Amino acid sequence: MSRHYLFRRGTPLAVFAFVVGAAAIYVTKPRPGNAPSSPITTGATETTPGGAPLSTFVRKPSPEPLPNVAFQNGDGQPLTLENFRGKVVLLNLWATWCIPCRKEMPALERLQSAIGADDFEVVALSIDRSGAAGARKFLDSIGVGKLKLYVDPTAKLANDFKAIGLPTTLLIDRQGREIGRLIGPAEWDDAASQTLVKAALADR
């Protein structure tokens, strides 16, 4: 399984090795037994059927408030998470230099095409200093043209969301609270992932 990339550059080697090792254990933690389980069962850690590369979706004991962070759309217009209140959001943090992000982006687009609606959106947010131009060039290079473009050219939002690596994906409820997150790439368009999102949509 491909490891996700840490978003910081220039990290001391010892710290880098420790964090990568810890993150790898966290992402690949096995579940008891071999039988597939539903991604929406109760408990802190939920494994989607099929295992890697989906890794694990880690649910919060209860939905947690998120900072009302500021970012931009592809036209440079300012936005915050408050603009998405009333929607279930799958917020994907990515960057142009992140190889696993390249792998999973088409699946995110397919998920948006399959179940995107007025009450659900995949928000793929580039936290890359290359800004909208760099993000659009990246998406064009992999044939992803249906996802709306969102960018944080300051590259600070990973800290705000306490993301230890990229990609990191948060499932957010209609009130702007985090339901849970997954670290690393995933097959977001498969049946298990759609079930996870649809369960959040059903919870009003």
PyMOL commands that place a pseudoatom at each C-alpha (Angstrom):
pseudoatom trace, name=CA, resn=MET, resi=1, chain=A, elem=C, hetatm=0, pos=[0.000, 0.000, 0.000]
pseudoatom trace, name=CA, resn=SER, resi=2, chain=A, elem=C, hetatm=0, pos=[1.296, 3.445, -0.902]
pseudoatom trace, name=CA, resn=ARG, resi=3, chain=A, elem=C, hetatm=0, pos=[1.977, 5.641, 2.072]
pseudoatom trace, name=CA, resn=HIS, resi=4, chain=A, elem=C, hetatm=0, pos=[0.542, 9.116, 2.084]
pseudoatom trace, name=CA, resn=TYR, resi=5, chain=A, elem=C, hetatm=0, pos=[2.936, 12.060, 2.000]
pseudoatom trace, name=CA, resn=LEU, resi=6, chain=A, elem=C, hetatm=0, pos=[3.592, 14.314, 4.943]
pseudoatom trace, name=CA, resn=PHE, resi=7, chain=A, elem=C, hetatm=0, pos=[2.608, 17.848, 4.070]
pseudoatom trace, name=CA, resn=ARG, resi=8, chain=A, elem=C, hetatm=0, pos=[5.532, 19.596, 5.788]
pseudoatom trace, name=CA, resn=ARG, resi=9, chain=A, elem=C, hetatm=0, pos=[8.846, 20.083, 4.044]
pseudoatom trace, name=CA, resn=GLY, resi=10, chain=A, elem=C, hetatm=0, pos=[12.197, 20.278, 5.787]
pseudoatom trace, name=CA, resn=THR, resi=11, chain=A, elem=C, hetatm=0, pos=[11.142, 18.099, 8.734]
pseudoatom trace, name=CA, resn=PRO, resi=12, chain=A, elem=C, hetatm=0, pos=[14.157, 16.689, 10.674]
pseudoatom trace, name=CA, resn=LEU, resi=13, chain=A, elem=C, hetatm=0, pos=[14.861, 13.124, 9.601]
pseudoatom trace, name=CA, resn=ALA, resi=14, chain=A, elem=C, hetatm=0, pos=[14.256, 11.558, 13.018]
pseudoatom trace, name=CA, resn=VAL, resi=15, chain=A, elem=C, hetatm=0, pos=[10.877, 13.266, 13.394]
pseudoatom trace, name=CA, resn=PHE, resi=16, chain=A, elem=C, hetatm=0, pos=[9.965, 12.369, 9.812]
pseudoatom trace, name=CA, resn=ALA, resi=17, chain=A, elem=C, hetatm=0, pos=[10.710, 8.684, 10.374]
pseudoatom trace, name=CA, resn=PHE, resi=18, chain=A, elem=C, hetatm=0, pos=[8.750, 8.607, 13.629]
pseudoatom trace, name=CA, resn=VAL, resi=19, chain=A, elem=C, hetatm=0, pos=[5.650, 10.278, 12.217]
pseudoatom trace, name=CA, resn=VAL, resi=20, chain=A, elem=C, hetatm=0, pos=[5.609, 8.182, 9.035]
pseudoatom trace, name=CA, resn=GLY, resi=21, chain=A, elem=C, hetatm=0, pos=[5.926, 5.023, 11.071]
pseudoatom trace, name=CA, resn=ALA, resi=22, chain=A, elem=C, hetatm=0, pos=[3.177, 6.035, 13.473]
pseudoatom trace, name=CA, resn=ALA, resi=23, chain=A, elem=C, hetatm=0, pos=[0.894, 7.095, 10.632]
pseudoatom trace, name=CA, resn=ALA, resi=24, chain=A, elem=C, hetatm=0, pos=[1.444, 3.838, 8.772]
pseudoatom trace, name=CA, resn=ILE, resi=25, chain=A, elem=C, hetatm=0, pos=[0.444, 1.829, 11.851]
pseudoatom trace, name=CA, resn=TYR, resi=26, chain=A, elem=C, hetatm=0, pos=[-2.605, 4.036, 12.359]
pseudoatom trace, name=CA, resn=VAL, resi=27, chain=A, elem=C, hetatm=0, pos=[-3.807, 3.716, 8.782]
pseudoatom trace, name=CA, resn=THR, resi=28, chain=A, elem=C, hetatm=0, pos=[-3.292, -0.023, 8.429]
pseudoatom trace, name=CA, resn=LYS, resi=29, chain=A, elem=C, hetatm=0, pos=[-4.505, -1.164, 11.852]
pseudoatom trace, name=CA, resn=PRO, resi=30, chain=A, elem=C, hetatm=0, pos=[-6.255, -4.511, 11.206]
pseudoatom trace, name=CA, resn=ARG, resi=31, chain=A, elem=C, hetatm=0, pos=[-9.726, -5.383, 12.428]
pseudoatom trace, name=CA, resn=PRO, resi=32, chain=A, elem=C, hetatm=0, pos=[-10.420, -8.608, 14.345]
pseudoatom trace, name=CA, resn=GLY, resi=33, chain=A, elem=C, hetatm=0, pos=[-11.287, -11.506, 12.086]
pseudoatom trace, name=CA, resn=ASN, resi=34, chain=A, elem=C, hetatm=0, pos=[-11.426, -11.661, 8.322]
pseudoatom trace, name=CA, resn=ALA, resi=35, chain=A, elem=C, hetatm=0, pos=[-15.094, -11.039, 7.558]
pseudoatom trace, name=CA, resn=PRO, resi=36, chain=A, elem=C, hetatm=0, pos=[-15.905, -7.717, 5.854]
pseudoatom trace, name=CA, resn=SER, resi=37, chain=A, elem=C, hetatm=0, pos=[-17.809, -5.276, 8.040]
pseudoatom trace, name=CA, resn=SER, resi=38, chain=A, elem=C, hetatm=0, pos=[-20.041, -2.305, 7.292]
pseudoatom trace, name=CA, resn=PRO, resi=39, chain=A, elem=C, hetatm=0, pos=[-18.333, 1.096, 7.312]
pseudoatom trace, name=CA, resn=ILE, resi=40, chain=A, elem=C, hetatm=0, pos=[-21.182, 2.538, 9.386]
pseudoatom trace, name=CA, resn=THR, resi=41, chain=A, elem=C, hetatm=0, pos=[-21.185, 0.204, 12.365]
pseudoatom trace, name=CA, resn=THR, resi=42, chain=A, elem=C, hetatm=0, pos=[-20.701, 1.735, 15.789]
pseudoatom trace, name=CA, resn=GLY, resi=43, chain=A, elem=C, hetatm=0, pos=[-17.241, 2.034, 17.304]
pseudoatom trace, name=CA, resn=ALA, resi=44, chain=A, elem=C, hetatm=0, pos=[-14.212, 4.258, 16.926]
pseudoatom trace, name=CA, resn=THR, resi=45, chain=A, elem=C, hetatm=0, pos=[-12.599, 2.507, 13.955]
pseudoatom trace, name=CA, resn=GLU, resi=46, chain=A, elem=C, hetatm=0, pos=[-14.512, 1.280, 10.926]
pseudoatom trace, name=CA, resn=THR, resi=47, chain=A, elem=C, hetatm=0, pos=[-12.955, -0.664, 8.083]
pseudoatom trace, name=CA, resn=THR, resi=48, chain=A, elem=C, hetatm=0, pos=[-14.514, -0.550, 4.653]
pseudoatom trace, name=CA, resn=PRO, resi=49, chain=A, elem=C, hetatm=0, pos=[-14.983, -3.884, 2.876]
pseudoatom trace, name=CA, resn=GLY, resi=50, chain=A, elem=C, hetatm=0, pos=[-12.060, -4.731, 0.652]
pseudoatom trace, name=CA, resn=GLY, resi=51, chain=A, elem=C, hetatm=0, pos=[-9.382, -3.426, 3.017]
pseudoatom trace, name=CA, resn=ALA, resi=52, chain=A, elem=C, hetatm=0, pos=[-6.391, -1.673, 1.443]
pseudoatom trace, name=CA, resn=PRO, resi=53, chain=A, elem=C, hetatm=0, pos=[-6.205, 0.744, -0.269]
pseudoatom trace, name=CA, resn=LEU, resi=54, chain=A, elem=C, hetatm=0, pos=[-9.306, 2.005, 1.563]
pseudoatom trace, name=CA, resn=SER, resi=55, chain=A, elem=C, hetatm=0, pos=[-7.532, 1.730, 4.906]
pseudoatom trace, name=CA, resn=THR, resi=56, chain=A, elem=C, hetatm=0, pos=[-9.699, 2.787, 7.848]
pseudoatom trace, name=CA, resn=PHE, resi=57, chain=A, elem=C, hetatm=0, pos=[-12.304, 5.428, 8.443]
pseudoatom trace, name=CA, resn=VAL, resi=58, chain=A, elem=C, hetatm=0, pos=[-12.051, 6.594, 12.055]
pseudoatom trace, name=CA, resn=ARG, resi=59, chain=A, elem=C, hetatm=0, pos=[-15.339, 7.881, 13.436]
pseudoatom trace, name=CA, resn=LYS, resi=60, chain=A, elem=C, hetatm=0, pos=[-15.510, 10.463, 16.190]
pseudoatom trace, name=CA, resn=PRO, resi=61, chain=A, elem=C, hetatm=0, pos=[-17.392, 9.306, 19.320]
pseudoatom trace, name=CA, resn=SER, resi=62, chain=A, elem=C, hetatm=0, pos=[-19.729, 12.204, 18.534]
pseudoatom trace, name=CA, resn=PRO, resi=63, chain=A, elem=C, hetatm=0, pos=[-19.547, 14.844, 15.780]
pseudoatom trace, name=CA, resn=GLU, resi=64, chain=A, elem=C, hetatm=0, pos=[-16.962, 17.523, 16.628]
pseudoatom trace, name=CA, resn=PRO, resi=65, chain=A, elem=C, hetatm=0, pos=[-17.025, 21.207, 15.630]
pseudoatom trace, name=CA, resn=LEU, resi=66, chain=A, elem=C, hetatm=0, pos=[-14.457, 22.303, 13.065]
pseudoatom trace, name=CA, resn=PRO, resi=67, chain=A, elem=C, hetatm=0, pos=[-12.806, 25.716, 12.683]
pseudoatom trace, name=CA, resn=ASN, resi=68, chain=A, elem=C, hetatm=0, pos=[-14.614, 27.930, 10.189]
pseudoatom trace, name=CA, resn=VAL, resi=69, chain=A, elem=C, hetatm=0, pos=[-11.521, 28.127, 8.001]
pseudoatom trace, name=CA, resn=ALA, resi=70, chain=A, elem=C, hetatm=0, pos=[-11.152, 30.441, 5.007]
pseudoatom trace, name=CA, resn=PHE, resi=71, chain=A, elem=C, hetatm=0, pos=[-10.172, 29.327, 1.502]
pseudoatom trace, name=CA, resn=GLN, resi=72, chain=A, elem=C, hetatm=0, pos=[-11.025, 30.192, -2.107]
pseudoatom trace, name=CA, resn=ASN, resi=73, chain=A, elem=C, hetatm=0, pos=[-12.836, 28.772, -5.073]
pseudoatom trace, name=CA, resn=GLY, resi=74, chain=A, elem=C, hetatm=0, pos=[-11.204, 28.493, -8.478]
pseudoatom trace, name=CA, resn=ASP, resi=75, chain=A, elem=C, hetatm=0, pos=[-12.142, 32.082, -9.316]
pseudoatom trace, name=CA, resn=GLY, resi=76, chain=A, elem=C, hetatm=0, pos=[-10.434, 33.457, -6.203]
pseudoatom trace, name=CA, resn=GLN, resi=77, chain=A, elem=C, hetatm=0, pos=[-13.678, 34.172, -4.358]
pseudoatom trace, name=CA, resn=PRO, resi=78, chain=A, elem=C, hetatm=0, pos=[-13.407, 33.768, -0.569]
pseudoatom trace, name=CA, resn=LEU, resi=79, chain=A, elem=C, hetatm=0, pos=[-15.266, 30.921, 1.128]
pseudoatom trace, name=CA, resn=THR, resi=80, chain=A, elem=C, hetatm=0, pos=[-15.493, 29.331, 4.564]
pseudoatom trace, name=CA, resn=LEU, resi=81, chain=A, elem=C, hetatm=0, pos=[-16.980, 26.047, 5.763]
pseudoatom trace, name=CA, resn=GLU, resi=82, chain=A, elem=C, hetatm=0, pos=[-20.046, 28.054, 6.764]
pseudoatom trace, name=CA, resn=ASN, resi=83, chain=A, elem=C, hetatm=0, pos=[-20.857, 28.365, 3.061]
pseudoatom trace, name=CA, resn=PHE, resi=84, chain=A, elem=C, hetatm=0, pos=[-21.475, 24.596, 3.016]
pseudoatom trace, name=CA, resn=ARG, resi=85, chain=A, elem=C, hetatm=0, pos=[-23.744, 24.446, 6.072]
pseudoatom trace, name=CA, resn=GLY, resi=86, chain=A, elem=C, hetatm=0, pos=[-26.800, 22.319, 5.333]
pseudoatom trace, name=CA, resn=LYS, resi=87, chain=A, elem=C, hetatm=0, pos=[-24.755, 19.960, 3.135]
pseudoatom trace, name=CA, resn=VAL, resi=88, chain=A, elem=C, hetatm=0, pos=[-22.914, 16.777, 3.956]
pseudoatom trace, name=CA, resn=VAL, resi=89, chain=A, elem=C, hetatm=0, pos=[-19.349, 17.377, 2.763]
pseudoatom trace, name=CA, resn=LEU, resi=90, chain=A, elem=C, hetatm=0, pos=[-16.517, 14.993, 2.005]
pseudoatom trace, name=CA, resn=LEU, resi=91, chain=A, elem=C, hetatm=0, pos=[-13.554, 17.330, 2.468]
pseudoatom trace, name=CA, resn=ASN, resi=92, chain=A, elem=C, hetatm=0, pos=[-10.396, 16.024, 0.818]
pseudoatom trace, name=CA, resn=LEU, resi=93, chain=A, elem=C, hetatm=0, pos=[-7.102, 17.781, 1.586]
pseudoatom trace, name=CA, resn=TRP, resi=94, chain=A, elem=C, hetatm=0, pos=[-4.544, 17.294, -1.177]
pseudoatom trace, name=CA, resn=ALA, resi=95, chain=A, elem=C, hetatm=0, pos=[-1.557, 18.849, -2.926]
pseudoatom trace, name=CA, resn=THR, resi=96, chain=A, elem=C, hetatm=0, pos=[-0.038, 18.688, -6.389]
pseudoatom trace, name=CA, resn=TRP, resi=97, chain=A, elem=C, hetatm=0, pos=[3.169, 17.077, -5.107]
pseudoatom trace, name=CA, resn=CYS, resi=98, chain=A, elem=C, hetatm=0, pos=[1.267, 14.251, -3.345]
pseudoatom trace, name=CA, resn=ILE, resi=99, chain=A, elem=C, hetatm=0, pos=[1.494, 11.046, -5.399]
pseudoatom trace, name=CA, resn=PRO, resi=100, chain=A, elem=C, hetatm=0, pos=[-1.270, 9.170, -3.495]
pseudoatom trace, name=CA, resn=CYS, resi=101, chain=A, elem=C, hetatm=0, pos=[-3.536, 12.192, -4.086]
pseudoatom trace, name=CA, resn=ARG, resi=102, chain=A, elem=C, hetatm=0, pos=[-3.100, 11.657, -7.818]
pseudoatom trace, name=CA, resn=LYS, resi=103, chain=A, elem=C, hetatm=0, pos=[-4.166, 8.036, -7.368]
pseudoatom trace, name=CA, resn=GLU, resi=104, chain=A, elem=C, hetatm=0, pos=[-7.397, 8.716, -5.491]
pseudoatom trace, name=CA, resn=MET, resi=105, chain=A, elem=C, hetatm=0, pos=[-8.644, 11.915, -7.186]
pseudoatom trace, name=CA, resn=PRO, resi=106, chain=A, elem=C, hetatm=0, pos=[-10.495, 10.130, -10.035]
pseudoatom trace, name=CA, resn=ALA, resi=107, chain=A, elem=C, hetatm=0, pos=[-12.436, 8.092, -7.448]
pseudoatom trace, name=CA, resn=LEU, resi=108, chain=A, elem=C, hetatm=0, pos=[-13.468, 11.294, -5.676]
pseudoatom trace, name=CA, resn=GLU, resi=109, chain=A, elem=C, hetatm=0, pos=[-14.729, 12.656, -8.980]
pseudoatom trace, name=CA, resn=ARG, resi=110, chain=A, elem=C, hetatm=0, pos=[-16.699, 9.463, -9.620]
pseudoatom trace, name=CA, resn=LEU, resi=111, chain=A, elem=C, hetatm=0, pos=[-18.252, 9.694, -6.149]
pseudoatom trace, name=CA, resn=GLN, resi=112, chain=A, elem=C, hetatm=0, pos=[-19.337, 13.268, -6.868]
pseudoatom trace, name=CA, resn=SER, resi=113, chain=A, elem=C, hetatm=0, pos=[-20.798, 12.185, -10.204]
pseudoatom trace, name=CA, resn=ALA, resi=114, chain=A, elem=C, hetatm=0, pos=[-22.625, 9.245, -8.591]
pseudoatom trace, name=CA, resn=ILE, resi=115, chain=A, elem=C, hetatm=0, pos=[-24.278, 10.910, -5.590]
pseudoatom trace, name=CA, resn=GLY, resi=116, chain=A, elem=C, hetatm=0, pos=[-23.382, 14.603, -5.661]
pseudoatom trace, name=CA, resn=ALA, resi=117, chain=A, elem=C, hetatm=0, pos=[-26.477, 16.763, -5.117]
pseudoatom trace, name=CA, resn=ASP, resi=118, chain=A, elem=C, hetatm=0, pos=[-27.717, 19.903, -3.401]
pseudoatom trace, name=CA, resn=ASP, resi=119, chain=A, elem=C, hetatm=0, pos=[-27.172, 18.221, -0.038]
pseudoatom trace, name=CA, resn=PHE, resi=120, chain=A, elem=C, hetatm=0, pos=[-23.824, 16.500, -0.737]
pseudoatom trace, name=CA, resn=GLU, resi=121, chain=A, elem=C, hetatm=0, pos=[-20.551, 17.643, -2.268]
pseudoatom trace, name=CA, resn=VAL, resi=122, chain=A, elem=C, hetatm=0, pos=[-17.021, 16.359, -2.564]
pseudoatom trace, name=CA, resn=VAL, resi=123, chain=A, elem=C, hetatm=0, pos=[-14.850, 19.362, -1.691]
pseudoatom trace, name=CA, resn=ALA, resi=124, chain=A, elem=C, hetatm=0, pos=[-11.341, 18.605, -2.933]
pseudoatom trace, name=CA, resn=LEU, resi=125, chain=A, elem=C, hetatm=0, pos=[-9.282, 21.372, -1.333]
pseudoatom trace, name=CA, resn=SER, resi=126, chain=A, elem=C, hetatm=0, pos=[-5.738, 21.929, -2.580]
pseudoatom trace, name=CA, resn=ILE, resi=127, chain=A, elem=C, hetatm=0, pos=[-3.427, 23.117, 0.194]
pseudoatom trace, name=CA, resn=ASP, resi=128, chain=A, elem=C, hetatm=0, pos=[-0.661, 23.925, -2.237]
pseudoatom trace, name=CA, resn=ARG, resi=129, chain=A, elem=C, hetatm=0, pos=[1.191, 27.211, -2.693]
pseudoatom trace, name=CA, resn=SER, resi=130, chain=A, elem=C, hetatm=0, pos=[0.836, 26.814, -6.460]
pseudoatom trace, name=CA, resn=GLY, resi=131, chain=A, elem=C, hetatm=0, pos=[-2.722, 28.106, -6.001]
pseudoatom trace, name=CA, resn=ALA, resi=132, chain=A, elem=C, hetatm=0, pos=[-5.587, 27.699, -8.451]
pseudoatom trace, name=CA, resn=ALA, resi=133, chain=A, elem=C, hetatm=0, pos=[-3.375, 27.611, -11.543]
pseudoatom trace, name=CA, resn=GLY, resi=134, chain=A, elem=C, hetatm=0, pos=[-1.236, 24.762, -10.202]
pseudoatom trace, name=CA, resn=ALA, resi=135, chain=A, elem=C, hetatm=0, pos=[-4.246, 22.835, -8.922]
pseudoatom trace, name=CA, resn=ARG, resi=136, chain=A, elem=C, hetatm=0, pos=[-6.096, 23.126, -12.225]
pseudoatom trace, name=CA, resn=LYS, resi=137, chain=A, elem=C, hetatm=0, pos=[-3.018, 22.015, -14.176]
pseudoatom trace, name=CA, resn=PHE, resi=138, chain=A, elem=C, hetatm=0, pos=[-2.731, 18.977, -11.887]
pseudoatom trace, name=CA, resn=LEU, resi=139, chain=A, elem=C, hetatm=0, pos=[-6.400, 18.015, -12.294]
pseudoatom trace, name=CA, resn=ASP, resi=140, chain=A, elem=C, hetatm=0, pos=[-6.259, 18.493, -16.055]
pseudoatom trace, name=CA, resn=SER, resi=141, chain=A, elem=C, hetatm=0, pos=[-3.183, 16.254, -16.250]
pseudoatom trace, name=CA, resn=ILE, resi=142, chain=A, elem=C, hetatm=0, pos=[-5.099, 13.341, -14.686]
pseudoatom trace, name=CA, resn=GLY, resi=143, chain=A, elem=C, hetatm=0, pos=[-8.346, 13.950, -16.561]
pseudoatom trace, name=CA, resn=VAL, resi=144, chain=A, elem=C, hetatm=0, pos=[-10.364, 15.220, -13.588]
pseudoatom trace, name=CA, resn=GLY, resi=145, chain=A, elem=C, hetatm=0, pos=[-12.546, 18.072, -14.780]
pseudoatom trace, name=CA, resn=LYS, resi=146, chain=A, elem=C, hetatm=0, pos=[-15.881, 17.705, -12.995]
pseudoatom trace, name=CA, resn=LEU, resi=147, chain=A, elem=C, hetatm=0, pos=[-14.829, 18.488, -9.423]
pseudoatom trace, name=CA, resn=LYS, resi=148, chain=A, elem=C, hetatm=0, pos=[-15.138, 22.124, -8.398]
pseudoatom trace, name=CA, resn=LEU, resi=149, chain=A, elem=C, hetatm=0, pos=[-11.795, 23.759, -7.689]
pseudoatom trace, name=CA, resn=TYR, resi=150, chain=A, elem=C, hetatm=0, pos=[-11.044, 24.868, -4.127]
pseudoatom trace, name=CA, resn=VAL, resi=151, chain=A, elem=C, hetatm=0, pos=[-7.654, 26.091, -2.970]
pseudoatom trace, name=CA, resn=ASP, resi=152, chain=A, elem=C, hetatm=0, pos=[-5.758, 27.297, 0.078]
pseudoatom trace, name=CA, resn=PRO, resi=153, chain=A, elem=C, hetatm=0, pos=[-2.706, 29.045, -1.392]
pseudoatom trace, name=CA, resn=THR, resi=154, chain=A, elem=C, hetatm=0, pos=[-1.413, 29.763, 2.135]
pseudoatom trace, name=CA, resn=ALA, resi=155, chain=A, elem=C, hetatm=0, pos=[-1.006, 25.985, 2.701]
pseudoatom trace, name=CA, resn=LYS, resi=156, chain=A, elem=C, hetatm=0, pos=[-1.974, 26.489, 6.357]
pseudoatom trace, name=CA, resn=LEU, resi=157, chain=A, elem=C, hetatm=0, pos=[-5.229, 24.554, 6.534]
pseudoatom trace, name=CA, resn=ALA, resi=158, chain=A, elem=C, hetatm=0, pos=[-3.566, 21.203, 7.164]
pseudoatom trace, name=CA, resn=ASN, resi=159, chain=A, elem=C, hetatm=0, pos=[-2.527, 22.577, 10.553]
pseudoatom trace, name=CA, resn=ASP, resi=160, chain=A, elem=C, hetatm=0, pos=[-6.018, 23.936, 11.209]
pseudoatom trace, name=CA, resn=PHE, resi=161, chain=A, elem=C, hetatm=0, pos=[-7.513, 20.507, 10.515]
pseudoatom trace, name=CA, resn=LYS, resi=162, chain=A, elem=C, hetatm=0, pos=[-4.726, 18.686, 12.407]
pseudoatom trace, name=CA, resn=ALA, resi=163, chain=A, elem=C, hetatm=0, pos=[-3.937, 16.590, 9.336]
pseudoatom trace, name=CA, resn=ILE, resi=164, chain=A, elem=C, hetatm=0, pos=[-0.712, 14.646, 9.837]
pseudoatom trace, name=CA, resn=GLY, resi=165, chain=A, elem=C, hetatm=0, pos=[-0.371, 13.758, 6.173]
pseudoatom trace, name=CA, resn=LEU, resi=166, chain=A, elem=C, hetatm=0, pos=[-1.881, 13.948, 2.712]
pseudoatom trace, name=CA, resn=PRO, resi=167, chain=A, elem=C, hetatm=0, pos=[-4.308, 12.961, 1.507]
pseudoatom trace, name=CA, resn=THR, resi=168, chain=A, elem=C, hetatm=0, pos=[-6.589, 13.356, 4.508]
pseudoatom trace, name=CA, resn=THR, resi=169, chain=A, elem=C, hetatm=0, pos=[-10.356, 13.191, 4.042]
pseudoatom trace, name=CA, resn=LEU, resi=170, chain=A, elem=C, hetatm=0, pos=[-12.978, 14.398, 6.527]
pseudoatom trace, name=CA, resn=LEU, resi=171, chain=A, elem=C, hetatm=0, pos=[-16.679, 13.526, 6.460]
pseudoatom trace, name=CA, resn=ILE, resi=172, chain=A, elem=C, hetatm=0, pos=[-18.598, 16.585, 7.678]
pseudoatom trace, name=CA, resn=ASP, resi=173, chain=A, elem=C, hetatm=0, pos=[-22.268, 16.711, 8.685]
pseudoatom trace, name=CA, resn=ARG, resi=174, chain=A, elem=C, hetatm=0, pos=[-24.876, 19.317, 7.813]
pseudoatom trace, name=CA, resn=GLN, resi=175, chain=A, elem=C, hetatm=0, pos=[-23.950, 21.376, 10.874]
pseudoatom trace, name=CA, resn=GLY, resi=176, chain=A, elem=C, hetatm=0, pos=[-20.305, 21.645, 9.835]
pseudoatom trace, name=CA, resn=ARG, resi=177, chain=A, elem=C, hetatm=0, pos=[-19.072, 19.067, 12.368]
pseudoatom trace, name=CA, resn=GLU, resi=178, chain=A, elem=C, hetatm=0, pos=[-16.568, 16.300, 11.709]
pseudoatom trace, name=CA, resn=ILE, resi=179, chain=A, elem=C, hetatm=0, pos=[-18.103, 12.828, 11.718]
pseudoatom trace, name=CA, resn=GLY, resi=180, chain=A, elem=C, hetatm=0, pos=[-14.760, 11.124, 11.133]
pseudoatom trace, name=CA, resn=ARG, resi=181, chain=A, elem=C, hetatm=0, pos=[-11.730, 10.998, 8.881]
pseudoatom trace, name=CA, resn=LEU, resi=182, chain=A, elem=C, hetatm=0, pos=[-9.490, 8.745, 6.833]
pseudoatom trace, name=CA, resn=ILE, resi=183, chain=A, elem=C, hetatm=0, pos=[-5.759, 9.243, 6.379]
pseudoatom trace, name=CA, resn=GLY, resi=184, chain=A, elem=C, hetatm=0, pos=[-4.330, 8.076, 3.078]
pseudoatom trace, name=CA, resn=PRO, resi=185, chain=A, elem=C, hetatm=0, pos=[-5.841, 7.283, -0.338]
pseudoatom trace, name=CA, resn=ALA, resi=186, chain=A, elem=C, hetatm=0, pos=[-9.139, 5.434, -0.699]
pseudoatom trace, name=CA, resn=GLU, resi=187, chain=A, elem=C, hetatm=0, pos=[-11.474, 4.046, -3.357]
pseudoatom trace, name=CA, resn=TRP, resi=188, chain=A, elem=C, hetatm=0, pos=[-14.116, 6.650, -2.555]
pseudoatom trace, name=CA, resn=ASP, resi=189, chain=A, elem=C, hetatm=0, pos=[-16.516, 5.608, -5.309]
pseudoatom trace, name=CA, resn=ASP, resi=190, chain=A, elem=C, hetatm=0, pos=[-17.054, 2.024, -4.159]
pseudoatom trace, name=CA, resn=ALA, resi=191, chain=A, elem=C, hetatm=0, pos=[-20.286, 0.748, -2.593]
pseudoatom trace, name=CA, resn=ALA, resi=192, chain=A, elem=C, hetatm=0, pos=[-18.979, 0.869, 0.976]
pseudoatom trace, name=CA, resn=SER, resi=193, chain=A, elem=C, hetatm=0, pos=[-17.925, 4.507, 0.698]
pseudoatom trace, name=CA, resn=GLN, resi=194, chain=A, elem=C, hetatm=0, pos=[-21.247, 5.474, -0.853]
pseudoatom trace, name=CA, resn=THR, resi=195, chain=A, elem=C, hetatm=0, pos=[-23.027, 3.715, 2.021]
pseudoatom trace, name=CA, resn=LEU, resi=196, chain=A, elem=C, hetatm=0, pos=[-20.957, 5.724, 4.493]
pseudoatom trace, name=CA, resn=VAL, resi=197, chain=A, elem=C, hetatm=0, pos=[-21.929, 9.017, 2.846]
pseudoatom trace, name=CA, resn=LYS, resi=198, chain=A, elem=C, hetatm=0, pos=[-25.577, 8.052, 2.457]
pseudoatom trace, name=CA, resn=ALA, resi=199, chain=A, elem=C, hetatm=0, pos=[-25.780, 7.222, 6.166]
pseudoatom trace, name=CA, resn=ALA, resi=200, chain=A, elem=C, hetatm=0, pos=[-24.557, 10.751, 6.940]
pseudoatom trace, name=CA, resn=LEU, resi=201, chain=A, elem=C, hetatm=0, pos=[-27.155, 12.158, 4.537]
pseudoatom trace, name=CA, resn=ALA, resi=202, chain=A, elem=C, hetatm=0, pos=[-29.907, 10.197, 6.293]
pseudoatom trace, name=CA, resn=ASP, resi=203, chain=A, elem=C, hetatm=0, pos=[-28.911, 11.610, 9.691]
pseudoatom trace, name=CA, resn=ARG, resi=204, chain=A, elem=C, hetatm=0, pos=[-30.727, 14.905, 9.968]
for i in range(1, 204): cmd.bond("trace and resi %d" % i, "trace and resi %d" % (i + 1))
show_as sticks, trace
zoom trace
